[in-house]
Amino acid sequence: MASLAIPIEMVRRFSREDYYRMRDQGLLSRRTELIEGVLVDKITISPKHSYIVTQLRAWLSENLPQAFLIREEKPISIGNSEPEPDISVVRGSMEDYRDAHPTTAEWVIEVAISSLSLDLGKRKIYAQAGIPYYWIIDPEDNRVLVFENPEGEAYTKESIYGKDDDIAIPFVQRKSIRLDWI
């Protein structure tokens, strides 16, 4: 089946306010994200994806300082986007986000079972928000893509780790993780 090429000027973009209004009116599916003003249907979560996210969240809960809150598939409000990363690590407590989503994070992690191109595209959004660390776990290729040092719309440091490599954990000195279980 041939793909349809739609000129970008023909794509309708929405603000976050439009997005909220459509959500409140029941016009959106529960599995939708707003990415740079465009409504994106989220990909169905596979068992492997769930396993990796659950394992990672448990590990982070045991190893990150109490000053951080670990959020799983919860929105971050960034400009005209509202991505829902698999895991975001933000400063503060749950009460801090009772009435509004965070507008940045300290660390965002996506698990890319079948969403690698979309997750790579989110680098710009996360860099613009000043998120210091962005990881993409790519179990299909047994690797972890690590992006650091955001400047403008890009990250100035990009690294690729294999699943058997030790990867330094942000915010915890002399602590690393090996993702050989992905």
Contacts in CASP RR format, 6 or more apart in sequence:
PFRMAT RR
TARGET T0000
AUTHOR 0000-0000-0000
METHOD contacts of the structure
MODEL  1
MASLAIPIEMVRRFSREDYYRMRDQGLLSRRTELIEGVLVDKITISPKHS
YIVTQLRAWLSENLPQAFLIREEKPISIGNSEPEPDISVVRGSMEDYRDA
HPTTAEWVIEVAISSLSLDLGKRKIYAQAGIPYYWIIDPEDNRVLVFENP
EGEAYTKESIYGKDDDIAIPFVQRKSIRLDWI
11 38 0 8 1.000
13 36 0 8 1.000
13 37 0 8 1.000
13 38 0 8 1.000
13 80 0 8 1.000
14 22 0 8 1.000
14 34 0 8 1.000
14 37 0 8 1.000
14 38 0 8 1.000
14 39 0 8 1.000
14 80 0 8 1.000
15 37 0 8 1.000
15 80 0 8 1.000
16 34 0 8 1.000
16 77 0 8 1.000
16 79 0 8 1.000
16 80 0 8 1.000
16 81 0 8 1.000
16 82 0 8 1.000
19 28 0 8 1.000
19 34 0 8 1.000
19 37 0 8 1.000
19 39 0 8 1.000
19 82 0 8 1.000
22 28 0 8 1.000
28 39 0 8 1.000
29 41 0 8 1.000
31 41 0 8 1.000
31 42 0 8 1.000
31 44 0 8 1.000
32 39 0 8 1.000
32 40 0 8 1.000
32 41 0 8 1.000
32 42 0 8 1.000
33 39 0 8 1.000
33 40 0 8 1.000
33 42 0 8 1.000
33 81 0 8 1.000
33 82 0 8 1.000
33 83 0 8 1.000
33 84 0 8 1.000
34 40 0 8 1.000
34 80 0 8 1.000
34 81 0 8 1.000
34 82 0 8 1.000
34 83 0 8 1.000
35 81 0 8 1.000
35 83 0 8 1.000
35 118 0 8 1.000
35 122 0 8 1.000
35 125 0 8 1.000
36 80 0 8 1.000
36 81 0 8 1.000
36 124 0 8 1.000
36 125 0 8 1.000
37 80 0 8 1.000
37 81 0 8 1.000
40 118 0 8 1.000
42 84 0 8 1.000
43 113 0 8 1.000
43 114 0 8 1.000
43 115 0 8 1.000
43 118 0 8 1.000
46 113 0 8 1.000
46 114 0 8 1.000
48 113 0 8 1.000
48 139 0 8 1.000
49 86 0 8 1.000
49 111 0 8 1.000
49 113 0 8 1.000
52 111 0 8 1.000
52 137 0 8 1.000
52 139 0 8 1.000
52 182 0 8 1.000
53 72 0 8 1.000
53 73 0 8 1.000
53 86 0 8 1.000
53 87 0 8 1.000
53 111 0 8 1.000
55 181 0 8 1.000
56 87 0 8 1.000
56 109 0 8 1.000
56 111 0 8 1.000
56 137 0 8 1.000
57 70 0 8 1.000
57 72 0 8 1.000
57 87 0 8 1.000
59 177 0 8 1.000
60 70 0 8 1.000
60 87 0 8 1.000
60 89 0 8 1.000
61 70 0 8 1.000
63 169 0 8 1.000
63 172 0 8 1.000
63 175 0 8 1.000
63 177 0 8 1.000
64 70 0 8 1.000
64 89 0 8 1.000
64 169 0 8 1.000
64 171 0 8 1.000
64 172 0 8 1.000
65 171 0 8 1.000
65 172 0 8 1.000
67 91 0 8 1.000
67 92 0 8 1.000
68 89 0 8 1.000
68 90 0 8 1.000
68 91 0 8 1.000
68 92 0 8 1.000
68 106 0 8 1.000
68 171 0 8 1.000
69 89 0 8 1.000
69 90 0 8 1.000
69 91 0 8 1.000
69 92 0 8 1.000
69 93 0 8 1.000
69 94 0 8 1.000
69 96 0 8 1.000
69 97 0 8 1.000
70 87 0 8 1.000
70 88 0 8 1.000
70 89 0 8 1.000
71 87 0 8 1.000
71 88 0 8 1.000
71 89 0 8 1.000
71 90 0 8 1.000
71 97 0 8 1.000
71 102 0 8 1.000
71 105 0 8 1.000
72 86 0 8 1.000
72 87 0 8 1.000
73 84 0 8 1.000
73 85 0 8 1.000
73 86 0 8 1.000
74 84 0 8 1.000
74 88 0 8 1.000
74 101 0 8 1.000
75 82 0 8 1.000
75 83 0 8 1.000
75 84 0 8 1.000
75 101 0 8 1.000
76 82 0 8 1.000
76 83 0 8 1.000
76 84 0 8 1.000
76 85 0 8 1.000
76 88 0 8 1.000
76 101 0 8 1.000
76 102 0 8 1.000
76 103 0 8 1.000
76 104 0 8 1.000
76 105 0 8 1.000
76 108 0 8 1.000
76 129 0 8 1.000
77 100 0 8 1.000
77 101 0 8 1.000
77 102 0 8 1.000
77 103 0 8 1.000
78 103 0 8 1.000
78 104 0 8 1.000
78 125 0 8 1.000
78 126 0 8 1.000
78 128 0 8 1.000
78 129 0 8 1.000
79 128 0 8 1.000
81 125 0 8 1.000
82 101 0 8 1.000
83 122 0 8 1.000
83 125 0 8 1.000
83 126 0 8 1.000
85 105 0 8 1.000
85 108 0 8 1.000
85 109 0 8 1.000
85 110 0 8 1.000
85 122 0 8 1.000
86 109 0 8 1.000
86 110 0 8 1.000
86 111 0 8 1.000
87 108 0 8 1.000
87 109 0 8 1.000
88 102 0 8 1.000
88 105 0 8 1.000
88 107 0 8 1.000
88 108 0 8 1.000
88 109 0 8 1.000
89 105 0 8 1.000
89 106 0 8 1.000
89 107 0 8 1.000
89 108 0 8 1.000
89 170 0 8 1.000
89 171 0 8 1.000
90 97 0 8 1.000
90 102 0 8 1.000
90 104 0 8 1.000
90 105 0 8 1.000
90 106 0 8 1.000
91 106 0 8 1.000
96 102 0 8 1.000
103 129 0 8 1.000
104 129 0 8 1.000
104 130 0 8 1.000
104 131 0 8 1.000
105 126 0 8 1.000
105 129 0 8 1.000
105 131 0 8 1.000
106 131 0 8 1.000
106 132 0 8 1.000
106 133 0 8 1.000
106 170 0 8 1.000
106 171 0 8 1.000
107 131 0 8 1.000
107 132 0 8 1.000
107 133 0 8 1.000
107 134 0 8 1.000
107 135 0 8 1.000
107 170 0 8 1.000
107 171 0 8 1.000
108 126 0 8 1.000
108 131 0 8 1.000
108 133 0 8 1.000
108 134 0 8 1.000
108 135 0 8 1.000
109 134 0 8 1.000
109 135 0 8 1.000
109 136 0 8 1.000
109 137 0 8 1.000
110 119 0 8 1.000
110 122 0 8 1.000
110 134 0 8 1.000
110 135 0 8 1.000
110 136 0 8 1.000
110 137 0 8 1.000
111 136 0 8 1.000
111 137 0 8 1.000
111 139 0 8 1.000
112 119 0 8 1.000
112 136 0 8 1.000
112 137 0 8 1.000
112 138 0 8 1.000
112 139 0 8 1.000
112 140 0 8 1.000
113 139 0 8 1.000
113 140 0 8 1.000
114 140 0 8 1.000
116 136 0 8 1.000
116 138 0 8 1.000
116 140 0 8 1.000
119 136 0 8 1.000
120 136 0 8 1.000
120 145 0 8 1.000
122 134 0 8 1.000
123 134 0 8 1.000
123 147 0 8 1.000
123 154 0 8 1.000
123 155 0 8 1.000
124 153 0 8 1.000
124 154 0 8 1.000
126 134 0 8 1.000
126 147 0 8 1.000
126 150 0 8 1.000
127 134 0 8 1.000
127 147 0 8 1.000
127 150 0 8 1.000
127 151 0 8 1.000
127 152 0 8 1.000
127 153 0 8 1.000
127 154 0 8 1.000
127 155 0 8 1.000
128 150 0 8 1.000
128 152 0 8 1.000
128 153 0 8 1.000
129 150 0 8 1.000
130 150 0 8 1.000
131 150 0 8 1.000
132 148 0 8 1.000
132 149 0 8 1.000
132 150 0 8 1.000
132 170 0 8 1.000
133 146 0 8 1.000
133 147 0 8 1.000
133 148 0 8 1.000
133 170 0 8 1.000
134 146 0 8 1.000
134 147 0 8 1.000
134 148 0 8 1.000
134 155 0 8 1.000
135 144 0 8 1.000
135 145 0 8 1.000
135 146 0 8 1.000
135 147 0 8 1.000
136 144 0 8 1.000
136 145 0 8 1.000
136 147 0 8 1.000
137 144 0 8 1.000
137 179 0 8 1.000
137 182 0 8 1.000
138 144 0 8 1.000
138 145 0 8 1.000
139 163 0 8 1.000
139 182 0 8 1.000
142 162 0 8 1.000
142 163 0 8 1.000
142 182 0 8 1.000
143 160 0 8 1.000
143 161 0 8 1.000
143 162 0 8 1.000
143 163 0 8 1.000
144 160 0 8 1.000
144 161 0 8 1.000
144 162 0 8 1.000
144 163 0 8 1.000
144 165 0 8 1.000
144 167 0 8 1.000
144 179 0 8 1.000
145 158 0 8 1.000
145 159 0 8 1.000
145 160 0 8 1.000
146 158 0 8 1.000
146 159 0 8 1.000
146 160 0 8 1.000
146 161 0 8 1.000
146 167 0 8 1.000
147 155 0 8 1.000
147 157 0 8 1.000
147 158 0 8 1.000
148 155 0 8 1.000
148 156 0 8 1.000
148 157 0 8 1.000
148 158 0 8 1.000
148 159 0 8 1.000
149 155 0 8 1.000
149 156 0 8 1.000
149 157 0 8 1.000
150 156 0 8 1.000
161 167 0 8 1.000
161 179 0 8 1.000
162 179 0 8 1.000
163 178 0 8 1.000
163 179 0 8 1.000
163 180 0 8 1.000
163 182 0 8 1.000
164 178 0 8 1.000
164 180 0 8 1.000
165 178 0 8 1.000
166 176 0 8 1.000
166 177 0 8 1.000
166 178 0 8 1.000
167 176 0 8 1.000
167 177 0 8 1.000
167 178 0 8 1.000
167 179 0 8 1.000
168 175 0 8 1.000
168 176 0 8 1.000
169 175 0 8 1.000
169 176 0 8 1.000
169 177 0 8 1.000
END
